[in-house]
Amino acid sequence: MTVDMNDLEKKSIEEIPHPSLPEGSTIYGTTKVFPDYKAENGESYFTLVHGIAHESSVSFVAVLQATRALRKGFETAIYFYGPGSLNCLATRGFPTTGNSAFPGEHNINNQLKTFIAEGGKVYCCRFGLSLHGAREEDLIEGVIPTHPLDVQDALIHYARKGAVINSTYQL
């Protein structure tokens, strides 16, 4: 398809050739600065997620980080609360559940299923679900529903265990 451009548009696009590097070119270094830590006996990793699925990458990246910690040997749990609870719904999809209306719609669902299958625990606040009209029976299989007062006590529980705590928050 040919796009009709005026002279200034053509001049602008021709000033700097782009893309200037062929696909596969290295533009960032690969040196890892910190050691690749593995869990020591009994160590835990706990993630709190308050972000909404697909509103930003915050929730998905938190799940990926928790999965990485799990694979490093940490006893790992993720606690979704507030609007973050919506990340735990198995009913995502359009026009029917399970169908992706856009590429990546089920990234969080699939990663949570992987996380659970590999031994991670996923908690989901019932109050967070209720704020958005979501039903407990719509949770991804293996997600553990929790009482609203459990958010603080879970944080205390993992802090007392000496867990690495990753807390994400999105308005």
Secondary structure, DSSP 4 states (H G I P E B T S, - for coil): -PPP--HHHHHHHHHS-SS-S-TT---S-----S----PPTT-EEEEEE-PPTTT-SHHHHHHHHHHHHHHTT-EEEEEE-GGGGGGGBTT--SSSTT--SSTTTTHHHHHHHHHHHTT-EEEEEHHHHHHTT--GGGBPTT-EEE-TTHHHHHHHHHHHTT-EEEEE---
